[in-house]
Amino acid sequence: MHAIAKPEVEHVKCFAAGEWIDSTDRIEVYNPFTNQLVGTVPRLSARQVEQAVDALAAYKPKLSAHQRGEILYKAAQGVKARKEEIAMGITLESGMSLKNSRVEVDRTCGLLLTASEEAKRIMGEQIPSDTDSAGRNKMILAMRFPVGVVTAIVPFNRPLNQVTVKIAPSFAAGNKTIVKPSSHVPLSSFRLLQILLESGMPPEMISIVTGSSSEISAALVTNKNVDMVTFTGSTEVGRRLTQIAGIKRVTIEAGGNDPLILCEDANIDKAVEIAVAGAYGNAGQACRGIKRILALEGVADAFAKKFVEKSKALKCGNPFDPETDIGTLIDEDAAMTVERAVEDAVKGGARVLCGHRREGALYQPTVVDEVKPDAGMVVEECFGPTAPIIRCKSLEQAVDIANSTEYGLQSGVMTNNLENIRYCINNLKVGAVNINEGPQFDMPNIPFGGVKQSGIGREGIRYAVQEMTYLKTVVM
């Protein structure tokens, strides 16, 4: 057991376009494993947030694409140089295992590096003008320009990545960004802010504000000086934000209920490896994590046996121990919600093969077999380290079940059969079909986003830059 030193409590101020701002009312941040206070941040008023937005809007950026790229590159090096410090900070406020926190830092470096390159690749096009008599002797260009002020509202499950995936493409595109991190995990965003400012980002182009969502979200979304809202979080909140945003750009990355489909020819060992990573990564708190395993009957038994063995071998516990695979959920309430979802599935006829033990905010990796397709834990998004197995008679049935929820984010399919691959590509209603990979597969330069109630628009640095710019037609 690794001893846990009592952390020094951080008292952080918010940052608004070059000014540090505070409030007498503060939000306390606790580590979900130790329940120790690790920091406090201001609980800003709606008026303070309005002023922060207005200050961003007043600034006229002067940086070239080359300069923005250089700043983002330096920021990537700064994050890399402070990897252990930043990873420990993520674990302190979120309970994420240190092993996963280090991966989070590496991914942040990749996002910043990719954004540094994409800043120099923002291109429009020349449009033929001789296709109509009106265009005779004309030159027509379509040019991309930054939208202006971008509001970014982010959730708790990736304390550093969720902030970076908003700021990096926004700045690469030449925008000014105001970020509201989750009150559960706000401290990592301020560490990133420090590195961005040290790397040369103009302070007038960035703001980070904290407060109660019910008090300040409307000010961040409805302000007339906000040109775009980019949000990651629950589908319920995403719906609400789109309703109040008005006529402006909106990108929503909402809930997911991502399936891993195991065909008859699936490589079982590979499937187990992918399922472990996808179901339990970040204690199952990942929008693109595996939420349902749809196994055809011919492979279900063999897969379940090996999967349980691997699940039992994982170390769940002290997130500060470098050997721990699975840390805590964000708080005890979240762990209790997952626990109840499994119990409800069992009442409906499912069988727990391993796990289903909770201690505070810790929840053991849990495999649940013979889950009914209409069980709550597979109809709604179960945000914890659970792996529900649904047994299917055919690929067609598996795809139908995969499509049966309101979500459509990502998917994984284990097969080498070309007809299976073609069928899944053509019939799965999702934003991504990953062959012999899990739905959790990602890279910073590929599009990410869903259909149905999983969202609007696309992330992935290049595609986010496109969302965060607008086309201006020039006729000469």
N, C-alpha and C positions, 0 to 999 in steps of 0.2 A: 504494500500500500504506500503510495507516495504521499508524503506530508504536504499539507496545503497551507502555505503562509497566508496570514491575513493580508489582503491587498490594501494598498493605499487608496483611499477613496478619491476619485477624480470629481472635481466640481467644475463643470465646463460651461462656458457662455456660448450663446448662439452667434452666428456670423451673418451679417446682412450687408452685402455689397461694400465691403471694406470696413464695416463698423462692428465691434463686438457689442452685443446687446444682452441684457439680463432681465430677470423677473424675480420678485420677492417670493413667488410661489414656484417650487421646484418639484421635478419628477425624480423619484428615487429608482435606481437601477440595481437589481439584486442578481447574484449568481444563482441559478436554479438548482445547483447541486449542493452548495454550502448554505444557501439562503443568506449569505453575507452581502452587505451593501458594498457595491463597487464603484458607484458614481451617482452624480445628480446632474440634471440638465434643466434649463428654464422651462416653465410652463407659460409660453408666450400668449398674449392676447391676440384676438383677431386683428385689432388695430395695429399692433406691432408687425404682424405678418403683412398686412396691406402696405405698410410703409416700406418693408423689405422688398416687396414686389415692385413698388413704384421706383425705388432707388435703382434696381436692376434695369428697369425700363428706360430710365433717364440716361444711362451710359451708352455711348456709341463706340463699339469695339473697333480697334484699329489694327489688329493682328492679321498678318498674311497666313495663308494655309501652311506655308513652310514654318512659320513661327509657332503656330498651334501644334503642328506635328512635333516640333522640337520639345515643346513643353510637356506633351504627353509622353514622349520617349524618356525624358528626364524623370518624370513621375514614376514610370515603370521601374527605372533603376533605383529610385528612392524607396519604393515599396519592397523591391527585392532585397535591398541592403538592410531593411528593418524587419525581415520576414519573421523571425522568432518573436520579437516584441509584438508585432501586429497579430500574429497567430495566438499568442497568449491573451491578448486583449479580446479577441473574438471569443475565446473559450471562457474568459472571465464573465462576460456579460450574457452569453447565450447558453452555456453548458455544452456547446458542441465539443466533441472530442478533439484533443489537440491534433490528432492525426488528420481529421477532416479540416480543421482550421488551417493547417499548413497547405492543404490542397486549395482551400479558398484563396489564400494569398497568392499561390502560383497562378491560379486562374485570373485573378485581378491583374497580375503582371501581363498576362496574355491579352486581356481586354485592352489595357492601356497601350500596349505595343501595336495591336491591330488598329486601334483608333488613331495612333500617330501616323500610320501609313494611309489610312482612309481619308485623313484630313487633306491629303494631297491628291486625292483621286475623285474629287467631287466634280463631275462633268455633266454638261448638258449635251445638246446635239444641234447640228444644222439640219433644217427641214427643207426638203426640195420645194422650190417656189414655182416651178414651171408646170405643176400638175393641174393648175387652174388658170384661166385667163386673168384673174385678179392678181396673180402673183408675178406677172411679167415684169422683168427688170427689178425684182426684189430679192433681198437676202433675208432669210428668216432663221432666227436662232431661238432655242429653248435653253434658258440659263437657270441654274439653281442658286437660291439665296437662302440664308438662315431665316427661320420663322420669326425669331426675336427672343422672347422670354419663354422658357420651358419650365413648367412645374413638374417635379418628379415626386411621387408619393410611393414609398417602398415598404415592404413587410419585414418581418423579423427573421425569416429563415435563412437568409444569406446576408449577414450584417455588413459585409464589405462588398461582395459582388453585386448585390442589388443596387447599391449606390453607384458603384463604378459603371455598371451597364447602362445607367441613365446619363451620368455626367460626361463620360468619355465620348460617346457619339455626339452629344449635344454640343460640347466644346469643339470637337473636331469640325462640326458643321458651322461653327462661328456664333452659336447661340449663347445666351446668358441663362443660368440654371438656378432655380431655387429648389432645394431638396428638403422633404420632410421624412426623416427616418422613423422607424418604429420606436415607440417609447420603451419597448422592451430592450432594444439593442442600439441606442443612439451613439455610443462612444466611438465605435469603429469609424463612423463617417467623419468624425472630427479629426481622427488620425490621418485619414485620407486627405482631408482638407488641408491640413498642415503641410503634407508632402506636395500637394498641388500648388500651394502658394510659394513654397520654397523652390519649386521647379519653374516658377515664372508666370503662373496663371494670374492675370490681372484680378485683384481682389474685387473689383467692381463687376466681375462677370459671374460670381458665385455667391450663393447664400445657403446656409443650412439652418433650418428653424425647427424647434421642437415644441410640443404642446399636445393637448388633448385633441384627438381627431374631430370630436364633435364640436370643438370650439374654433379650430383654425382651418379645417379642410375646405370649407366653403370659400373662405378668403383666398385660399391658394388656387381654387378652381374657377371661381366666378369673376375674379378681378378682371377689369377690362384691359389691363396691360398684360395679361397672360395670353400668349398666342398658341400654346400647346400644353396639354396635360398628358403625361405618361405615368401610368399607374400599374403596379404589380400588387396583387392581393386577392382577396376573396371575390367570387362572382357577385355576391350580394352587394358588396361595397362598390365594385366596378359598375354595376347597374345604376346605383345611386349617383355616382359621379358623372356618368354620361348624361343623366337626366338634368343635372344642374349646370353642366359645363357651358351650354349654349353653343353658338356657332364658332367653333375653334377646332383645331386639330386635337384628336384624342387617340391615344394608343392604350389599349387595355390588355394586360397579360393576367388573366384570372385563373380560376381553378382548373384542375386537371384530374382525370381519373384513368390514368394511362395503363393500357393493357400490354402484357407480354404474352404473345400467342406461341404455343409450342405445337408444331406440326408433328406428324408421325415420324418424319425423318430428322427431327431435331437432334443436334449433338447435345446429349444430356449433360456432359461435364461442362461444356461451354455455357449451356443454359443456366446451370446452377451458379456458375461464376457471375454471370450477368444478373441473375435474380438476386443474389446476395448484395451486390453493389447497388442495384436499383431499388430494392425494397427497404434497405437499412441505412443507406447513405444519409448522413446528417440526421440520424435517428428517424428516418422516414419523412422528414419535414422538407420535402422537395416537390414543387409543382409538377416537375417532369419525372418524378420517381415512379417506380412500378407500384400500382395500386391494385391490380388484378392480374392473376396468372391464369390464362385460359389454356388449359392443357387438354389435348386430344386424348381419348381414353387409352390408346395404344402406348403412350409414353408417360401417362400420369403417375403410375405407381413407381416406376424407376426414378422419375424426377423427384417425386415427393421424398423418397427414401434418402437420396443423396443430399437433397436440399435441407432436410432436417438435420443431417449430420453436420453440414457446414454451418447451419444456423446455431446449433448448440456449441460449436467451437468458437464462436465470436465472444469477445470480452466486452461486457456491458458494465459500466460503472463510472468510477472516478474519471472525469473528462481530462483532468490534468496529467494523468498517467499516459505517457507516450505510447503504451501498448494497448490502450483502450480503443476498441473499434466503435462503440456506440455510447455516446454521452447521454445527457438528459434531453427531454423535450423542453420547450421554452418555459413551461411552468407545470405545477402539479395538476392544475385544472385540465391542461391539454392532455396529460397522461391519463387522467381519469376519463376523459372523453373517449380516448382510444380504447381503454379497458372496457367501457360500457358497449362500444361498438362490437367488440369481439364477443362479449357475453350475449348480446342480442343475436349475433349470427349463430352461436351455439344453440340458443333456444329454438332457432329455426332449423336445426338439424346438422349444422356444421360440427366438425371435430377439431379440437386443438391438438396439434401434433407435437408442439414444443412451445416454450415460452409462456406468455400470458401471466407474468408476475410483475407486479408494480411495487416500487419503493419510492415514495415521494414523486419526483418528476422523472424518475428512471422507469423505463418499461422494457422488459426483456424482448429480444427479437422473437416474433411469434408467427408460426406457420399454422394456418387454419385451412383444413381440407374440406372438400365437398360443400363448399359455400354455395348457397342458392343465388342465382343471378339477380333476384330482387331483394337480397339482404341489404340492409342499410349501409353496411361497411363497404359494399361494392357499387351501390347506387350513388351515394355521396362520396366525397373525397375524404378518405381516412388518413389523417395527417400524423402518422406515427410508424414505428418499425414493425409493420404487420405485412404478411404475405398471404392473402386469401387465394386459394386454388379453386377454380371453377372447372369442373370436368365437362368436356364437350364431345359430342358424337361425331362432329365433322367440322371442317374449316369454315364452311358456310355458317354453321351455328355459332362458332367462335366469333366470327366477324359481326354477326347480328347482335350478339351480346355486347361486343366491344362498342358498337354504335348505339346501344340502347339507352345510354345516359345523356344528360344535357351537355356533357363535356366533349371536347374533341381537340385535345392538345397534341400529344405525341403517342407513338406506339412502337412496339418492337415485335419482330416476327422471326422465329427460329426455324429456318428451312433452307434447303439448297435446291428445292424443286422449283423450276422456272414458272410452272403453271400456278403454284401456290403464291409465288412472289407477285406475279401479274395480277392474280385475283385480289390480293391484299392491297396492292397499290391502287387498283381501280375501285375498290369497294369500302375501304376503311375511310371514314369521314373524320380526318384528323389533319393537323398541320404538318406532321412528319411520319413517315414509315421507315423504320430502321431495320434493315435486314441483317440477321445474325448479330444484332446489337439490341440493347434495351432502349426504352423510351428516354432514358436518362442521358443518352449520348448527346454531347454538344461540343461545338467549337466556336470561337469568338467571331468567325467570319462567315457563318452560315445562318440562314434565316431561322428565326424561332418565334413561334406564335401559334395560336389555335383557331379553330372554327367553332360554330355554335356558341355556347355560353362560355367558352374558354378564352375569348378575347377578340380584339380588333387590332389589326396592324401587325407589324413584325419587328422583333428585336434581332440581335446579331448586328455587329457594328456597322457594316456597310448598309444593311437594310434599315437600321435605325437612323442612320444619317439621311437616307432618302425620306423617311417619315418626318424628320426634323428640318427639312428644307422645303421650299416651294418653288415651282416652276414659273419663270417670268418669260413671256414670249416677246422677242425683240424683232421688229420688222424694219428693215432699212431699204 
